[in-house]
Amino acid sequence: MFCGMGYLIWVMNLRHLRLFLKVVERGSISAAASDLGMNQPALSRYISRLEEELGTRLLERHPRGVEPNAYGRILSYYANSIDANFRSAMRHIGSSQTGASAEITVGAGYNWFRGPLPIALVRLIAKHDNARVNIITGVPDSLMSMLLRGDVDMVLGPTNVADVFSESVVTVPLMRLDMSVLVSLDHPWSGDMPCTVADLADLQWILPSGTFMRRRFDQIFEAHGIVPPEPQVEVNDISCALDIAANSTLAILAASVTPLGKKWGYLKAIPCPEVELMRNSGVILRKSQTAPALCDALTEELRSAVQESDLEWNVQTAPDTPSQPYS
């Protein structure tokens, strides 16, 4: 089925792998060619040659474009891993060269960006004069995509993603967050009277899009046989969502223990035993990568910051878990 050395030489060309991945991403050879600045016939010839080299079809053609078949999905999985590891290797090599700064790129969710991360970074930089840390904020789904592509070295976010990406990532839980329904202080809901999921279906909502909490929100209603309410506002920035909730009658499902500054003074939690839950949050790394030493150092500073600030932020340290290898 495979063609020996010719196969290896062909597939190990990283540029060719990226061309194939672009076709899979766009689901169309013409759209991929446009993105790549190529003409469609040239890209089609590449795909055909690749299929000939592998001795099997990789893409199924249909009127709307193309999609990978079983063999194409296998190649896509390993090609993505190769590309991600190459990106990480380039950053790792660059930061390991003589005289070069040690550099990592970190994707951080809101609870980390507004919580222990700033303290941990201050301590890290004080101990490592040559450290360079690039911080990218975003929602968990987009940060996980960046991690799997190799665009970031580590992600700080909900460690339950291991349930979905168990073959691709390892997690280091560092803290647990209380999740609950938050509304403004002058919201019509009266006092501390507990409510049910059915009551929540009558509220108007603002929800962050593309997050674990959005999926959890829908699951809560579905588990009670209720159609999840459609939010009046969707936004992929939790800070913006909290600002809007604090100044409107819209409810939001979020971490009530997040250090919100003045925002917290304008928000209250609606007691709802059917909704309140805990969420582990911590460090997420790709299994296949050899994480830079700076990732280990930042993880330890984060652990210390969470433990020392437990009372101030009202977070619970996540239970100890066995140390997991990064490679």
KAGIMO-V182347 format. One record per pair of residues at least 6 apart in sequence whose C-alpha atoms are under 6 Angstrom apart, sorted by the first residue. I is the first residue (numbers start at 1). J is the second residue. D is the distance in Angstrom with one decimal. If there is no record, write none. Layout:
I,J,D ; I,J,D
This chain:
1,55,5.3 ; 2,54,5.3 ; 7,53,5.9 ; 22,32,5.7 ; 23,29,5.5 ; 23,32,5.2 ; 26,32,5.9 ; 27,65,5.7 ; 27,66,5.1 ; 27,67,5.7 ; 28,65,4.5 ; 28,66,5.4 ; 30,40,5.4 ; 33,39,5.8 ; 33,40,5.4 ; 51,57,5.3 ; 58,68,5.7 ; 58,69,5.7 ; 58,71,5.5 ; 58,72,4.2 ; 59,67,5.4 ; 59,68,4.3 ; 59,69,5.5 ; 60,66,5.5 ; 60,67,5.4 ; 84,149,4.6 ; 84,150,3.8 ; 87,150,5.6 ; 88,150,5.7 ; 95,101,5.3 ; 95,102,4.5 ; 95,103,5.5 ; 101,130,4.8 ; 101,131,5.7 ; 102,130,5.9 ; 102,131,4.8 ; 102,132,5.9 ; 103,131,5.8 ; 103,132,4.5 ; 103,133,5.7 ; 104,133,5.2 ; 105,133,5.8 ; 105,134,4.6 ; 105,152,4.9 ; 105,153,5.4 ; 106,135,5.0 ; 106,152,5.6 ; 106,153,6.0 ; 106,154,5.2 ; 106,155,5.7 ; 107,135,6.0 ; 107,136,4.7 ; 107,137,5.7 ; 107,143,5.8 ; 107,155,4.6 ; 108,137,4.9 ; 108,155,5.8 ; 108,156,4.7 ; 109,137,5.9 ; 109,138,5.7 ; 109,157,5.4 ; 111,258,6.0 ; 116,305,5.6 ; 120,301,4.9 ; 120,302,5.2 ; 139,211,5.8 ; 140,211,5.6 ; 141,210,5.8 ; 141,211,6.0 ; 146,152,5.9 ; 154,284,5.7 ; 154,285,5.1 ; 155,283,5.8 ; 155,284,5.0 ; 156,282,5.4 ; 156,283,4.8 ; 157,281,5.2 ; 157,282,5.6 ; 158,280,5.8 ; 158,281,4.2 ; 159,171,6.0 ; 159,280,5.8 ; 159,281,5.2 ; 159,282,5.9 ; 168,286,5.7 ; 168,287,5.5 ; 169,285,5.4 ; 169,286,4.3 ; 169,287,4.8 ; 170,284,5.9 ; 170,285,5.5 ; 170,287,5.8 ; 171,283,5.6 ; 171,284,4.5 ; 172,282,5.6 ; 172,283,5.0 ; 173,281,5.5 ; 173,282,4.3 ; 173,318,5.9 ; 174,282,4.7 ; 174,318,5.0 ; 175,280,5.8 ; 175,281,5.5 ; 175,316,5.7 ; 175,317,4.3 ; 175,318,4.2 ; 176,279,5.3 ; 176,280,4.4 ; 176,281,6.0 ; 176,316,5.2 ; 176,318,5.3 ; 177,278,5.5 ; 177,279,5.2 ; 177,315,5.9 ; 178,255,5.5 ; 178,278,4.9 ; 179,254,5.4 ; 179,255,4.3 ; 179,256,5.9 ; 179,276,5.7 ; 179,277,5.4 ; 179,278,6.0 ; 180,253,5.6 ; 180,254,5.8 ; 180,276,5.0 ; 181,252,5.7 ; 181,253,4.6 ; 181,269,5.6 ; 181,270,5.6 ; 182,251,5.8 ; 182,252,5.3 ; 182,268,5.4 ; 182,269,4.5 ; 183,251,4.9 ; 183,267,5.4 ; 183,268,5.5 ; 184,246,4.6 ; 184,266,5.6 ; 184,267,4.4 ; 185,266,5.6 ; 185,267,5.4 ; 185,268,5.8 ; 187,249,5.5 ; 194,271,4.8 ; 194,272,5.5 ; 195,272,5.1 ; 196,272,6.0 ; 201,229,5.8 ; 204,250,5.1 ; 205,231,4.6 ; 205,232,5.8 ; 205,250,4.8 ; 205,251,4.7 ; 205,252,5.9 ; 206,231,5.3 ; 206,232,6.0 ; 206,233,4.7 ; 206,234,5.8 ; 206,250,5.8 ; 206,252,5.5 ; 207,234,5.1 ; 207,252,6.0 ; 208,234,5.5 ; 208,235,4.8 ; 208,236,4.8 ; 209,234,5.9 ; 209,235,5.8 ; 209,236,5.0 ; 218,228,5.4 ; 221,228,5.3 ; 246,266,5.4 ; 246,267,5.6 ; 257,314,6.0 ; 287,326,5.7 ; 287,327,5.2 ; 288,327,5.1 ; 289,327,5.3 ; 290,326,5.9 ; 290,327,5.2
